[in-house]
Amino acid sequence: MITHNFISSNPKISVKFCGQGDLILFLHGIGGNKNNWNDNLQYFSKDFLSVAWDTRGYGESDDYDGPLKFEDVVEDLKKVITHFKKTSAHIVGLSMGGQIACLFYQKYPSFVKSLVLCDTHFGLSKLDKNQVNAFIESRKKPLLNGFEPKDIALNVSKSLIGDTTNKVALEKLVESISILHKESYLKTIDASFMCSHEEVFKLIEKPTLIIVGEKDSLTPVSMSKNINKLIRNSKLKIIKKVGHLTNIENPEEFNKIVFNFLKNMT
């Protein structure tokens, strides 16, 4: 059974969880929320205490005053781990979630058992000029001009998914983007464009799996291959025919790859 709870902090952080055992934390991307992991949580609860969160300002977690600071998000993550009376966790992060996982490792390496970095980037500040312009035009600019997240949800979702005929995945992405908190999302975009975590990759010494969708146009296979080269002894898996949201577009393959990695870590 999946349980919902709030971690007592300022702001309050919403989590959903099930299972028992070693802790595995699922961190969503910049357009997501904890429900993005619905097809993954129960699968891993067979062997793990599986937890998905809403990053501050997302989903049911509190909004906050002032700009987003990733150092505050890192502290939120530490509070989640200690809330479950654990001293370390396997951390699975998609896109922005992968960035948060890396920044968390940089400050609290002893709290990390392993990392699974899914469709991860070097920081939005490291995207090329064309990618930056496309990101701003499709996401930030319409919202600043008076539109709401639901107004951009379909077009953004189509740009992220590998196979637009995958109606189930597409509907999940549209729903996820539609319920974004507009001001928090804009603050997160600003923070992401100012932040790079490229220097963290070469510091990572814990077992690390890198996953990327074959058709990911935002964080392409070439980017994951470069990350793979920077992280010593990391493993790279490419999921065919999917785009940026690997865990939503092909949850069966995603679950199998991650589970096998965690059960066979050396």
ABEGO torsion letter per residue (X at the ends): XBBBBBBBBOBBBBBBBBEBEBBBBBBBBAABBAAAAAAAAAAAAAABBBBBBBBBGBEABBBBBEBBBAAAAAAAAAAAAAAAGBABBBBBBBEAAAAAAAAAAAABAAABABBBBBGBBAEAAABBAAAAAAAAAAAAAAAAAGBBAAAAAAAAAAAABABAABAAAAAAAAAAAAABBAAAAAAAAAAAAABBAAAAAAABABBBBBBBBAABAABBAAAAAAAAAABBGBBBBBBBGBBABAAAABAAAAAAAAAAAAAABX
